[in-house]
């Protein structure tokens, strides 16, 4: 292939970068760092995203993040939380009886408590915005294309499910407009069931039958020629591996099992699962059209995300207090330098990956 | 070596025969047109070629079907993916991925074609179908003609010996349909694929086909296109004209017909079409000024459109797909979005009224008439419509009987034929007695008799005092129905005037008869003007 068409980074690299950035956000409550992470994510998204329909995801998640902060604040005002000496205003309060865990409703709203709640909300918002950045940079569909061949059928099912959602939205709009044409504005559940839900289900069923027929006509689900024992062995090893992983995770979190045993369980079952996937992938008769390759630049993108996490770890060692600033007494929090440096390194993809909207392929 | 061969094939759903001892043999590389009235079983025949019948539909099949010498019966559609490509009416319903190239490669991925071979194959298909400019776009961003070409390309990537297409152009405007059909025509030459294509709008397809199959009452007649269409109950206007004038053949294309037309032109020289020109009575019923419809993302679907219409007018709103026809209709009715401008129907703005009152001003039959129908039976639907409209019981049922006869009141609305379902939706809409009647693309899935019946029904409604506005890109239906034509392009009115004048001036929207006999729009007009010898046609 001569001209490299729209080479953006590998979807796994984008998701890795974004999730590492989210991990860094999860490790701190410092508002300066959180705002910095949001800014870094925003910069990289504006610079590197394509012009696909999902590229607007960042803005959507920005709004979701803002509403997360608002909800957290509302919860603080209603249910209370950490307190301080600076009372902003007081609400009439009521303490729930002991069987309802003795919650206090209303009461004093303090500046310290409000600030702590705001920090907390900001942290949640930052996590959400990181996920939004991942969505904007590489759609979940592109990510699914990189799953191992053995999980192909699963990934097709997910892709189809993802395309059903927008179709359902469209179908709801159509049915509601048609309902208005009949002059039907009744809101009784029976009427809604008959005039909205049932036509939509009809529609969804028709569509899925049409899609199933189209997929079959195009070779989906051909007799694959894998011998039945091999297929069963693969399925069994996948299942055993996953059950083992769950058991190992449970053992790790609980205190009853000795740590080495728990770690061993996790390692062995992960091994079984990986073997199962690898074994099955070799036998799958499908091929991939232009698989995304994971190159040096993709490693660099992931590494820049990891730098943010490393920064927060170093700050945790050298300036732990600044990572979790106290709100009582009220002070302006310091900026932890290690963490800030790490997060700034995470802007590297903006330089590494060419803007995909700039040059037309 | 043959292409597609049926040998004594019969098929029946439980107790209802669809194909009755069908035998034919298409040579390799033939472009064959499958014609027949609505409900004759054309889709069933096409699906039998790639195994969707009976694997997806049930029913019992007997006989032998071979494609390129390979026995088809007993194999599933997936096993036949390398042998038969299948393209349906709505490409969006069959897309599995969301990008053009991935969609094209999908079948090859399923068949396990090696990546290098797959890239070469996809590139070839992209070039053959003229998709090079859009190869890495999203499917959602394509025009309807491009989408249909992608669907055809996707079916061809595996290199099948045969391609079956079920009404591939019925949702397309004339230009997009031409794009698709000429691409298909080129493929037949370049790849030697055997093509079997079913279509209602024969005027678009007939010129490309090498041969035709007529499916009627479960029986098949095969032969050259002209011979088959001459005996077919559904035929494009140019064939009907040829039959009327007794031209040998009869001619299938405009060019052939023009060669024979000199005599008929002379006969018609002094005559004028006996058209009924109604003058709108009284003050205008509909007065829309500067109507604008904006959608999120800066898309302006309708851009400052004026439309003034009176009672008894029959208006065809024509234009390419995406020219804003539907958006304008919905905005006029008041249920759809209107971003600017004013609409007055009998002096009232429908958008400010409650839905129940709005539908007494303007009724709209949406592009999918089934959306208006909820009940389990036709009778229950009519009763529901009476309740919705607060009119005496039996009103809707009476309107339905006036519109179309022979609808079983106990049938499920989804089991009706396309024409009957449209009539039921129309009856439900008319129950509210709106003076303004709007129909969005009503001719999809209707054959020629169905369209003629619809045009007739709508004309009667116009005579009764309704103002009827139909959005359509079906040229022949527009010619048959309209007294006035409004052409929209990019949300703006580019032409508005009497049907005869507008249609004959537009190369894209002029009907077949006009192309052969300038000044005349339909076969019926010509037949009425001819002095005698016209009655032996029926």
Contacts between the chains, C-beta under 8 A, distances in Angstrom:
chain1	res1	chain2	res2	distance
A	1	B	119	7.2
A	5	B	136	5.7
A	6	B	136	6.1
A	52	B	138	6.1
A	53	B	138	6.4
A	53	B	140	6.4
A	141	B	97	7.8
A	141	B	98	6.3
A	156	B	96	7.5
A	159	B	96	7.4
A	159	B	97	7.1
A	160	B	96	7.3
A	163	B	98	7.0
A	174	B	366	7.6
A	174	B	368	7.2
A	174	B	371	6.1
A	175	B	371	6.3
A	177	B	330	7.3
A	177	B	335	5.6
A	177	B	336	7.1
A	177	B	366	7.5
A	178	B	366	5.8
A	178	B	368	8.0
A	178	B	371	3.7
A	178	B	372	5.5
A	180	B	335	4.6
A	180	B	355	4.4
A	180	B	358	7.7
A	181	B	333	7.4
A	181	B	335	6.0
A	181	B	355	7.6
A	181	B	359	6.3
A	181	B	363	7.5
A	181	B	364	5.5
A	181	B	366	6.9
A	181	B	372	6.3
A	181	B	429	7.3
A	182	B	355	7.9
A	182	B	359	7.3
A	182	B	372	6.2
A	182	B	385	7.6
A	182	B	388	5.4
A	182	B	428	7.1
A	183	B	354	8.0
A	183	B	355	4.8
A	183	B	356	3.7
A	183	B	357	7.9
A	183	B	358	7.3
A	183	B	359	4.7
A	183	B	388	5.3
A	183	B	389	7.1
A	183	B	432	6.9
A	184	B	355	7.3
A	184	B	388	6.0
A	185	B	354	7.2
A	185	B	355	5.5
A	185	B	356	7.0
A	194	B	374	5.6
A	195	B	374	5.2
A	198	B	374	7.2
A	199	B	371	6.8
A	199	B	374	6.7
A	202	B	414	7.9
A	207	B	93	6.1
A	209	B	56	7.7
A	210	B	88	7.1
A	210	B	90	7.4
A	210	B	93	4.2
A	210	B	94	6.5
A	211	B	93	6.5
A	211	B	94	6.7
A	211	B	96	7.4
A	212	B	56	7.5
A	213	B	52	5.6
A	213	B	56	5.2
A	213	B	77	7.4
A	213	B	88	7.9
A	213	B	94	7.7
A	214	B	86	7.7
A	214	B	88	6.6
A	214	B	93	6.9
A	214	B	94	3.1
A	214	B	95	7.7
A	214	B	96	7.2
A	215	B	94	7.9
A	215	B	96	5.8
A	216	B	52	7.3
A	216	B	55	7.6
A	216	B	56	7.1
A	216	B	76	6.9
A	216	B	77	4.2
A	216	B	78	5.0
A	217	B	50	5.7
A	217	B	52	6.5
A	217	B	77	4.8
A	217	B	78	7.7
A	217	B	80	8.0
A	217	B	81	6.5
A	217	B	84	7.8
A	217	B	85	7.7
A	217	B	86	4.1
A	217	B	94	7.9
A	217	B	155	7.7
A	218	B	78	8.0
A	218	B	81	5.5
A	218	B	86	8.0
A	218	B	96	7.3
A	218	B	106	5.9
A	218	B	107	4.4
A	218	B	110	6.3
A	218	B	154	6.9
A	218	B	155	7.3
A	219	B	78	5.2
A	219	B	81	3.2
A	219	B	82	7.2
A	219	B	107	5.3
A	219	B	110	3.4
A	219	B	111	5.5
A	219	B	158	7.0
A	220	B	78	6.1
A	220	B	96	7.6
A	220	B	110	5.7
A	221	B	76	7.9
A	221	B	78	5.0
A	222	B	78	4.4
A	222	B	79	5.9
A	222	B	81	6.9
A	222	B	110	6.3
A	222	B	111	7.4
A	223	B	78	7.8
A	223	B	79	6.4
A	285	B	112	4.3
A	286	B	109	5.4
A	286	B	110	6.1
A	286	B	112	5.7
A	287	B	108	7.4
A	287	B	109	5.6
A	287	B	112	5.2
A	287	B	113	6.0
A	287	B	114	6.5
A	287	B	115	5.8
A	287	B	118	6.6
A	288	B	109	6.4
A	288	B	115	6.8
A	289	B	101	7.0
A	289	B	102	6.4
A	289	B	105	3.4
A	289	B	108	7.0
A	289	B	109	5.7
A	289	B	115	7.0
A	289	B	118	5.5
A	289	B	119	7.4
A	289	B	122	7.0
A	290	B	101	7.4
A	290	B	105	7.8
A	290	B	115	7.5
A	290	B	119	7.1
A	291	B	115	7.7
A	361	B	136	6.0
